[in-house]
Amino acid sequence: MPQVIFLPHEEHCPDGAVAEAEKGELIIDVAFKNGIHIEHACEKVCACTTCHVVVREGFDSLEESDELEDDMLDKAWGLEPESRLSCQARVADEDLVVEIPKYTINMVSENH
């Protein structure tokens, strides 16, 4: 069973976390099951960038992103070549090391 290793993040998981994952499970769902609340303003429908993560290890094991995800990622803060939306990226056979960026572009939060 693959693991998703979440690197420490000041707000979401200060000590980091190692989580068991099912093949085909969304990264964001693995996070939620393990008490890591990744923002998801669009409710996981690939309509925002708040669940942006950077896959530091295991990126090549993921299915390629589609055009809609790529268009959304172009708007993400801190975009890197290994960036993915955690609501779209499904765990494959390999372990993943995931970093949750320090900032997100969250239109809902910014308007309050």
VMD Tcl script that builds the backbone (N, CA, C; Angstrom):
set m [mol new atoms 336]
animate dup $m
set s [atomselect $m all]
$s set {name element resname resid chain x y z} {
  {N N MET 1 A 0.847 -1.174 0.000}
  {CA C MET 1 A 0.000 0.000 0.000}
  {C C MET 1 A 0.900 1.246 0.000}
  {N N PRO 2 A 0.670 2.168 -0.951}
  {CA C PRO 2 A 1.519 3.361 -0.996}
  {C C PRO 2 A 1.275 4.289 0.190}
  {N N GLN 3 A 2.280 5.087 0.485}
  {CA C GLN 3 A 2.175 6.088 1.541}
  {C C GLN 3 A 2.265 7.480 0.929}
  {N N VAL 4 A 1.598 8.413 1.587}
  {CA C VAL 4 A 1.751 9.827 1.246}
  {C C VAL 4 A 2.391 10.482 2.455}
  {N N ILE 5 A 3.562 11.043 2.238}
  {CA C ILE 5 A 4.299 11.718 3.305}
  {C C ILE 5 A 4.082 13.207 3.122}
  {N N PHE 6 A 3.413 13.823 4.087}
  {CA C PHE 6 A 3.164 15.253 4.053}
  {C C PHE 6 A 4.277 15.953 4.827}
  {N N LEU 7 A 4.985 16.829 4.156}
  {CA C LEU 7 A 6.053 17.579 4.807}
  {C C LEU 7 A 5.447 18.549 5.813}
  {N N PRO 8 A 6.207 18.934 6.845}
  {CA C PRO 8 A 5.671 19.857 7.838}
  {C C PRO 8 A 5.169 21.157 7.205}
  {N N HIS 9 A 4.024 21.602 7.695}
  {CA C HIS 9 A 3.412 22.860 7.276}
  {C C HIS 9 A 2.933 23.547 8.547}
  {N N GLU 10 A 3.320 24.777 8.737}
  {CA C GLU 10 A 3.054 25.500 9.978}
  {C C GLU 10 A 1.606 25.402 10.444}
  {N N GLU 11 A 0.672 25.514 9.528}
  {CA C GLU 11 A -0.747 25.538 9.896}
  {C C GLU 11 A -1.423 24.172 9.790}
  {N N HIS 12 A -1.199 23.452 8.711}
  {CA C HIS 12 A -1.962 22.241 8.427}
  {C C HIS 12 A -1.427 20.989 9.118}
  {N N CYS 13 A -0.125 20.848 9.231}
  {CA C CYS 13 A 0.460 19.672 9.914}
  {C C CYS 13 A 1.873 20.044 10.357}
  {N N PRO 14 A 1.979 20.731 11.487}
  {CA C PRO 14 A 3.276 21.253 11.942}
  {C C PRO 14 A 4.387 20.207 12.042}
  {N N ASP 15 A 4.042 18.963 12.352}
  {CA C ASP 15 A 5.051 17.919 12.500}
  {C C ASP 15 A 5.187 17.049 11.261}
  {N N GLY 16 A 4.429 17.367 10.214}
  {CA C GLY 16 A 4.398 16.489 9.052}
  {C C GLY 16 A 3.559 15.266 9.381}
  {N N ALA 17 A 3.376 14.392 8.401}
  {CA C ALA 17 A 2.571 13.191 8.622}
  {C C ALA 17 A 2.900 12.148 7.569}
  {N N VAL 18 A 2.738 10.896 7.952}
  {CA C VAL 18 A 2.874 9.778 7.024}
  {C C VAL 18 A 1.522 9.070 7.019}
  {N N ALA 19 A 0.937 8.937 5.821}
  {CA C ALA 19 A -0.410 8.387 5.712}
  {C C ALA 19 A -0.445 7.222 4.730}
  {N N GLU 20 A -1.163 6.183 5.094}
  {CA C GLU 20 A -1.410 5.071 4.180}
  {C C GLU 20 A -2.455 5.528 3.167}
  {N N ALA 21 A -2.309 5.096 1.920}
  {CA C ALA 21 A -3.245 5.497 0.876}
  {C C ALA 21 A -3.641 4.302 0.034}
  {N N GLU 22 A -4.821 4.348 -0.496}
  {CA C GLU 22 A -5.274 3.347 -1.452}
  {C C GLU 22 A -4.878 3.806 -2.850}
  {N N LYS 23 A -4.508 2.892 -3.702}
  {CA C LYS 23 A -4.232 3.231 -5.089}
  {C C LYS 23 A -5.501 3.842 -5.681}
  {N N GLY 24 A -5.371 4.974 -6.350}
  {CA C GLY 24 A -6.506 5.649 -6.957}
  {C C GLY 24 A -7.149 6.702 -6.077}
  {N N GLU 25 A -6.710 6.796 -4.834}
  {CA C GLU 25 A -7.269 7.767 -3.905}
  {C C GLU 25 A -6.692 9.154 -4.200}
  {N N LEU 26 A -7.542 10.177 -4.103}
  {CA C LEU 26 A -7.083 11.550 -4.293}
  {C C LEU 26 A -6.176 11.969 -3.145}
  {N N ILE 27 A -5.137 12.730 -3.457}
  {CA C ILE 27 A -4.227 13.223 -2.411}
  {C C ILE 27 A -5.005 13.992 -1.352}
  {N N ILE 28 A -5.961 14.824 -1.765}
  {CA C ILE 28 A -6.713 15.617 -0.789}
  {C C ILE 28 A -7.509 14.719 0.162}
  {N N ASP 29 A -8.053 13.603 -0.338}
  {CA C ASP 29 A -8.806 12.699 0.523}
  {C C ASP 29 A -7.899 11.968 1.510}
  {N N VAL 30 A -6.696 11.647 1.082}
  {CA C VAL 30 A -5.716 11.042 1.996}
  {C C VAL 30 A -5.418 12.037 3.118}
  {N N ALA 31 A -5.236 13.294 2.749}
  {CA C ALA 31 A -4.969 14.326 3.752}
  {C C ALA 31 A -6.122 14.420 4.748}
  {N N PHE 32 A -7.354 14.536 4.260}
  {CA C PHE 32 A -8.521 14.664 5.138}
  {C C PHE 32 A -8.642 13.491 6.096}
  {N N LYS 33 A -8.448 12.267 5.590}
  {CA C LYS 33 A -8.555 11.074 6.440}
  {C C LYS 33 A -7.555 11.096 7.583}
  {N N ASN 34 A -6.499 11.882 7.405}
  {CA C ASN 34 A -5.430 11.924 8.405}
  {C C ASN 34 A -5.376 13.251 9.152}
  {N N GLY 35 A -6.480 13.971 9.140}
  {CA C GLY 35 A -6.595 15.201 9.926}
  {C C GLY 35 A -5.864 16.395 9.361}
  {N N ILE 36 A -5.502 16.345 8.095}
  {CA C ILE 36 A -4.817 17.469 7.453}
  {C C ILE 36 A -5.831 18.166 6.564}
  {N N HIS 37 A -6.218 19.367 6.961}
  {CA C HIS 37 A -7.255 20.086 6.235}
  {C C HIS 37 A -6.629 20.988 5.176}
  {N N ILE 38 A -6.586 20.485 3.954}
  {CA C ILE 38 A -6.117 21.292 2.827}
  {C C ILE 38 A -7.305 22.107 2.346}
  {N N GLU 39 A -7.082 23.400 2.124}
  {CA C GLU 39 A -8.165 24.234 1.623}
  {C C GLU 39 A -8.697 23.677 0.311}
  {N N HIS 40 A -9.992 23.869 0.096}
  {CA C HIS 40 A -10.621 23.401 -1.140}
  {C C HIS 40 A -11.898 24.211 -1.381}
  {N N ALA 41 A -11.721 25.441 -1.801}
  {CA C ALA 41 A -12.824 26.385 -1.940}
  {C C ALA 41 A -13.880 25.928 -2.942}
  {N N CYS 42 A -13.497 25.140 -3.933}
  {CA C CYS 42 A -14.455 24.728 -4.970}
  {C C CYS 42 A -15.053 23.353 -4.696}
  {N N GLU 43 A -14.793 22.804 -3.511}
  {CA C GLU 43 A -15.327 21.484 -3.145}
  {C C GLU 43 A -14.844 20.369 -4.067}
  {N N LYS 44 A -13.588 20.454 -4.479}
  {CA C LYS 44 A -12.902 19.387 -5.223}
  {C C LYS 44 A -13.411 19.179 -6.647}
  {N N VAL 45 A -13.795 20.263 -7.338}
  {CA C VAL 45 A -14.273 20.115 -8.717}
  {C C VAL 45 A -13.337 20.770 -9.734}
  {N N CYS 46 A -12.111 21.056 -9.344}
  {CA C CYS 46 A -11.106 21.615 -10.253}
  {C C CYS 46 A -11.521 22.983 -10.790}
  {N N ALA 47 A -12.033 23.833 -9.879}
  {CA C ALA 47 A -12.465 25.163 -10.284}
  {C C ALA 47 A -11.707 26.266 -9.556}
  {N N CYS 48 A -10.669 25.905 -8.806}
  {CA C CYS 48 A -9.856 26.905 -8.109}
  {C C CYS 48 A -8.462 26.319 -7.911}
  {N N THR 49 A -7.631 27.004 -7.156}
  {CA C THR 49 A -6.270 26.505 -6.915}
  {C C THR 49 A -5.951 26.354 -5.430}
  {N N THR 50 A -6.955 26.416 -4.574}
  {CA C THR 50 A -6.669 26.418 -3.139}
  {C C THR 50 A -6.096 25.103 -2.622}
  {N N CYS 51 A -6.260 24.009 -3.361}
  {CA C CYS 51 A -5.728 22.719 -2.897}
  {C C CYS 51 A -4.397 22.375 -3.574}
  {N N HIS 52 A -3.748 23.376 -4.128}
  {CA C HIS 52 A -2.456 23.203 -4.806}
  {C C HIS 52 A -1.429 22.588 -3.859}
  {N N VAL 53 A -0.733 21.568 -4.333}
  {CA C VAL 53 A 0.379 20.968 -3.595}
  {C C VAL 53 A 1.547 20.770 -4.561}
  {N N VAL 54 A 2.721 20.564 -3.991}
  {CA C VAL 54 A 3.903 20.244 -4.787}
  {C C VAL 54 A 4.325 18.830 -4.409}
  {N N VAL 55 A 4.406 17.965 -5.416}
  {CA C VAL 55 A 4.781 16.568 -5.188}
  {C C VAL 55 A 6.299 16.481 -5.317}
  {N N ARG 56 A 6.986 16.450 -4.172}
  {CA C ARG 56 A 8.445 16.475 -4.134}
  {C C ARG 56 A 9.078 15.144 -4.541}
  {N N GLU 57 A 8.394 14.036 -4.270}
  {CA C GLU 57 A 8.877 12.717 -4.685}
  {C C GLU 57 A 7.680 11.898 -5.148}
  {N N GLY 58 A 7.878 11.128 -6.217}
  {CA C GLY 58 A 6.828 10.279 -6.741}
  {C C GLY 58 A 5.965 10.941 -7.810}
  {N N PHE 59 A 6.330 12.145 -8.214}
  {CA C PHE 59 A 5.533 12.897 -9.192}
  {C C PHE 59 A 5.305 12.101 -10.476}
  {N N ASP 60 A 6.340 11.431 -10.960}
  {CA C ASP 60 A 6.239 10.712 -12.234}
  {C C ASP 60 A 5.305 9.497 -12.170}
  {N N SER 61 A 4.939 9.073 -10.960}
  {CA C SER 61 A 4.016 7.944 -10.841}
  {C C SER 61 A 2.563 8.368 -11.033}
  {N N LEU 62 A 2.298 9.675 -10.944}
  {CA C LEU 62 A 0.929 10.174 -11.086}
  {C C LEU 62 A 0.514 10.203 -12.550}
  {N N GLU 63 A -0.797 10.034 -12.783}
  {CA C GLU 63 A -1.297 10.231 -14.136}
  {C C GLU 63 A -1.073 11.694 -14.511}
  {N N GLU 64 A -0.901 11.952 -15.796}
  {CA C GLU 64 A -0.689 13.327 -16.238}
  {C C GLU 64 A -1.923 14.172 -15.947}
  {N N SER 65 A -1.683 15.443 -15.671}
  {CA C SER 65 A -2.792 16.370 -15.459}
  {C C SER 65 A -3.485 16.628 -16.789}
  {N N ASP 66 A -4.781 16.956 -16.706}
  {CA C ASP 66 A -5.510 17.273 -17.934}
  {C C ASP 66 A -5.473 18.781 -18.186}
  {N N GLU 67 A -6.053 19.204 -19.280}
  {CA C GLU 67 A -5.992 20.612 -19.680}
  {C C GLU 67 A -6.664 21.533 -18.670}
  {N N LEU 68 A -7.784 21.108 -18.099}
  {CA C LEU 68 A -8.483 21.931 -17.110}
  {C C LEU 68 A -7.609 22.147 -15.877}
  {N N GLU 69 A -6.991 21.067 -15.379}
  {CA C GLU 69 A -6.117 21.208 -14.219}
  {C C GLU 69 A -4.925 22.103 -14.549}
  {N N ASP 70 A -4.339 21.927 -15.719}
  {CA C ASP 70 A -3.208 22.765 -16.118}
  {C C ASP 70 A -3.608 24.245 -16.166}
  {N N ASP 71 A -4.799 24.531 -16.690}
  {CA C ASP 71 A -5.273 25.917 -16.746}
  {C C ASP 71 A -5.442 26.494 -15.352}
  {N N MET 72 A -5.960 25.695 -14.432}
  {CA C MET 72 A -6.128 26.150 -13.050}
  {C C MET 72 A -4.764 26.358 -12.395}
  {N N LEU 73 A -3.851 25.411 -12.605}
  {CA C LEU 73 A -2.526 25.511 -11.991}
  {C C LEU 73 A -1.782 26.768 -12.428}
  {N N ASP 74 A -2.028 27.221 -13.649}
  {CA C ASP 74 A -1.380 28.453 -14.124}
  {C C ASP 74 A -1.689 29.641 -13.227}
  {N N LYS 75 A -2.763 29.557 -12.445}
  {CA C LYS 75 A -3.184 30.651 -11.558}
  {C C LYS 75 A -2.702 30.466 -10.116}
  {N N ALA 76 A -2.058 29.338 -9.840}
  {CA C ALA 76 A -1.660 29.014 -8.466}
  {C C ALA 76 A -0.461 29.834 -8.020}
  {N N TRP 77 A -0.459 30.188 -6.731}
  {CA C TRP 77 A 0.685 30.880 -6.134}
  {C C TRP 77 A 1.806 29.868 -5.978}
  {N N GLY 78 A 3.013 30.246 -6.366}
  {CA C GLY 78 A 4.178 29.390 -6.154}
  {C C GLY 78 A 4.213 28.167 -7.050}
  {N N LEU 79 A 3.678 28.271 -8.248}
  {CA C LEU 79 A 3.646 27.151 -9.182}
  {C C LEU 79 A 5.047 26.615 -9.452}
  {N N GLU 80 A 5.190 25.296 -9.427}
  {CA C GLU 80 A 6.449 24.613 -9.726}
  {C C GLU 80 A 6.170 23.510 -10.742}
  {N N PRO 81 A 7.209 22.968 -11.377}
  {CA C PRO 81 A 6.987 21.894 -12.358}
  {C C PRO 81 A 6.274 20.671 -11.770}
  {N N GLU 82 A 6.430 20.434 -10.475}
  {CA C GLU 82 A 5.805 19.281 -9.826}
  {C C GLU 82 A 4.528 19.652 -9.089}
  {N N SER 83 A 3.919 20.778 -9.458}
  {CA C SER 83 A 2.667 21.197 -8.835}
  {C C SER 83 A 1.500 20.392 -9.369}
  {N N ARG 84 A 0.558 20.109 -8.476}
  {CA C ARG 84 A -0.696 19.451 -8.848}
  {C C ARG 84 A -1.805 19.996 -7.961}
  {N N LEU 85 A -3.030 19.860 -8.409}
  {CA C LEU 85 A -4.177 20.122 -7.549}
  {C C LEU 85 A -4.464 18.818 -6.821}
  {N N SER 86 A -4.500 18.880 -5.505}
  {CA C SER 86 A -4.666 17.635 -4.739}
  {C C SER 86 A -6.053 17.031 -4.919}
  {N N CYS 87 A -6.996 17.798 -5.469}
  {CA C CYS 87 A -8.329 17.258 -5.743}
  {C C CYS 87 A -8.379 16.513 -7.070}
  {N N GLN 88 A -7.286 16.520 -7.815}
  {CA C GLN 88 A -7.238 15.854 -9.123}
  {C C GLN 88 A -6.187 14.757 -9.193}
  {N N ALA 89 A -5.158 14.846 -8.378}
  {CA C ALA 89 A -4.043 13.894 -8.435}
  {C C ALA 89 A -4.361 12.652 -7.604}
  {N N ARG 90 A -4.328 11.500 -8.259}
  {CA C ARG 90 A -4.627 10.230 -7.598}
  {C C ARG 90 A -3.339 9.456 -7.320}
  {N N VAL 91 A -3.267 8.904 -6.133}
  {CA C VAL 91 A -2.124 8.099 -5.724}
  {C C VAL 91 A -2.032 6.892 -6.652}
  {N N ALA 92 A -0.817 6.575 -7.081}
  {CA C ALA 92 A -0.591 5.394 -7.924}
  {C C ALA 92 A 0.103 4.326 -7.079}
  {N N ASP 93 A 1.124 3.681 -7.622}
  {CA C ASP 93 A 1.801 2.595 -6.919}
  {C C ASP 93 A 2.933 3.055 -6.013}
  {N N GLU 94 A 3.466 4.245 -6.255}
  {CA C GLU 94 A 4.640 4.712 -5.515}
  {C C GLU 94 A 4.252 5.604 -4.343}
  {N N ASP 95 A 5.144 5.633 -3.353}
  {CA C ASP 95 A 4.986 6.585 -2.261}
  {C C ASP 95 A 5.152 7.991 -2.805}
  {N N LEU 96 A 4.473 8.948 -2.161}
  {CA C LEU 96 A 4.571 10.351 -2.548}
  {C C LEU 96 A 5.070 11.157 -1.367}
  {N N VAL 97 A 5.869 12.173 -1.654}
  {CA C VAL 97 A 6.238 13.181 -0.665}
  {C C VAL 97 A 5.602 14.473 -1.152}
  {N N VAL 98 A 4.724 15.035 -0.317}
  {CA C VAL 98 A 3.909 16.170 -0.715}
  {C C VAL 98 A 4.179 17.369 0.188}
  {N N GLU 99 A 4.336 18.516 -0.442}
  {CA C GLU 99 A 4.482 19.774 0.285}
  {C C GLU 99 A 3.245 20.627 0.029}
  {N N ILE 100 A 2.652 21.115 1.102}
  {CA C ILE 100 A 1.537 22.052 0.993}
  {C C ILE 100 A 2.153 23.447 0.996}
  {N N PRO 101 A 1.945 24.231 -0.070}
  {CA C PRO 101 A 2.560 25.558 -0.124}
  {C C PRO 101 A 2.119 26.442 1.047}
  {N N LYS 102 A 2.962 27.384 1.376}
  {CA C LYS 102 A 2.681 28.284 2.494}
  {C C LYS 102 A 1.458 29.145 2.232}
  {N N TYR 103 A 1.256 29.532 0.977}
  {CA C TYR 103 A 0.147 30.419 0.637}
  {C C TYR 103 A -0.732 29.794 -0.424}
  {N N THR 104 A -1.990 30.218 -0.443}
  {CA C THR 104 A -2.915 29.856 -1.516}
  {C C THR 104 A -3.600 31.127 -1.985}
  {N N ILE 105 A -4.151 31.058 -3.167}
  {CA C ILE 105 A -4.998 32.141 -3.646}
  {C C ILE 105 A -6.415 31.689 -3.368}
  {N N ASN 106 A -6.984 32.229 -2.318}
  {CA C ASN 106 A -8.334 31.839 -1.922}
  {C C ASN 106 A -9.226 33.063 -2.001}
  {N N MET 107 A -9.968 33.154 -3.085}
  {CA C MET 107 A -10.821 34.314 -3.308}
  {C C MET 107 A -11.838 34.484 -2.191}
  {N N VAL 108 A -12.363 33.402 -1.641}
  {CA C VAL 108 A -13.353 33.498 -0.576}
  {C C VAL 108 A -12.748 34.162 0.641}
  {N N SER 109 A -11.568 33.729 1.067}
  {CA C SER 109 A -10.912 34.295 2.237}
  {C C SER 109 A -10.511 35.743 2.012}
  {N N GLU 110 A -10.067 36.067 0.828}
  {CA C GLU 110 A -9.584 37.420 0.544}
  {C C GLU 110 A -10.708 38.442 0.524}
  {N N ASN 111 A -11.939 37.990 0.274}
  {CA C ASN 111 A -13.064 38.914 0.187}
  {C C ASN 111 A -13.752 39.144 1.510}
  {N N HIS 112 A -13.282 38.519 2.589}
  {CA C HIS 112 A -13.930 38.696 3.898}
  {C C HIS 112 A -13.187 39.682 4.746}
}
mol reanalyze $m
mol bondsrecalc $m
mol representation Tube
mol addrep $m
